[in-house]
């Protein structure tokens, strides 16, 4: 970086001194470690929860695929699960998706929900069959998460499953399906699947679809049909 | 089921019947015509915004949600006193508040980490949103926010109230009129690094015993931020300057001043293509940015009162024929040739009142607010990109079409954050 210009800030209003982090909670050298050192922390049973949390995030920033196994092993941890996902989500190597997919059958509760979110973010189509099962399952929170992930993954298979679910579910599940279908339709448009997107939007204009979604679908149709770039 | 053809061929403008035709006294607002608001996470800043909303006769505030019972009670007391009743309902669960069909819009003034997820949830529930800045914690969140409000056709007003400040509007007018000539450089004061350094801390404070859940629900307070042990300082406002809760100094004021630069220069739909960080985390710093057409944006630490003592959140516009600079003290400094064009403006202090009124009017008329989600997304992406460049310590190039950096993979991986389960955007 270049040298800063020499500006003189005006005097600041007085503020009470804030509490300082104790030594054991200071990121310090972890911020500058390479992937091998970060993996060392993640695998070290004597490393603290704080150290592992910081190592997870930094490993993700580095895109360290060698950290994937260690990150995957932390997905079920009550506190570190989020940090493990923080690390896995940005790693483009396919092994990160493998680790998330492998975690689906062994987790439950909020940890499982978190992994489902990360799978949706990475748009892993291999997860669709398991996500459909969860969408149609009895756990409302898991169902909502899986449904949202299907919307995010989008593509023709997700669109087909969401359309079927829209006809076959009710209550909160159907509400979640409707919202996810909107996202799916948008992504189909972005992926160049215009006809499939408009068909999905049309399905969402049925009178028994929740009103916010119905209006959004109508908006989506109008927006797409009146867009400058549409084929004529 | 409505077909696409039917939808496109039968759309018509709604018939509007003035209320005076129906016998209502001119100037009065029928209860059924009032825009009803709920509030989520109304702390000190939110209470200030609320105080303006409570004075808008076309609006009514009817519900408050907060994880802290003390804040729920305080806001209810304030609202009930204003209206002379006990009607304000309290909630500790935002879904219960958002489920109310009689609430048109919500005022969100939680900590920054909640702004995007809550705004999106509110839009999904059919609510319009006034949300305090900064509007997002990452580039990914910024786009998700804009996408959601476009998707659901809901209105969004970011708490970037200076867009409704008369002195700021005059500076914009001087640029648009050509008085300043061709735009060359915009300057955004991103605030004193001694208060908000550009790089927030990734450390944790020491653990303190958790308070009883009915006093503070720490899990709910954390929300989408990754877990860390409880410390009372976070809850009493000390969350700023911690990376998990705060986007750093650039975003703290940049969400105002970069936003002003974009608004004044009609750049609400784009971001710079280059970000060059200058300086260290201690002391004055800046980020030099450049748009595709060559216009420069300089985000700089000019201290609290700005380089020319025009007040906090100052911004400056330089054209090839003149310049202007103004801030929260209302006064406009300018080049000599511009001075004859200045006129007295109302105080910058009225900006918030105007901004809140604009929101209420927009909810009623469905006009897009000035600080809408798309505009907020672009100004915030700009701030986040600058923040990432500062963290990387190098000049970054940005592709506006692909929404990614072209010369740094690590920077691209920093475009998003994982949200703590069960929250998502």
Interface residues (C-beta under 8 A of the other chain):
Chain A: X1 X2 X3 X4 X5 X6 X7 X8 X9 X10 X12 X13 X15 X18 X19 X20 X21 X22 X25 X26 X27 X31 X50 X53 X54 X57 X60 X61 X62 X63 X78 X79 X81 X82 X83 X85 X86 X89 X90 X91 X110 X111 X113 X114 X117 X118 X120 X121 X141 X145 X148 X179 X182 X183 X186 X198 X201 X202 X203 X205 X206 X207 X211 X212 X215 X216 X218 X219 X220 X221 X222 X225
Chain B: X1 X2 X3 X4 X7 X8 X11 X123 X124 X125 X126 X147 X151 X152 X153 X192 X193 X194 X195 X201 X202 X203 X204 X205 X206 X226 X227 X228 X231 X233 X238 X241 X276 X277 X278 X279 X280 X283 X284 X285 X286 X300 X301 X302 X303 X304 X305 X306 X307 X309 X393 X394 X409 X410 X412 X413 X414 X416 X417 X418 X419 X420 X421 X422 X424
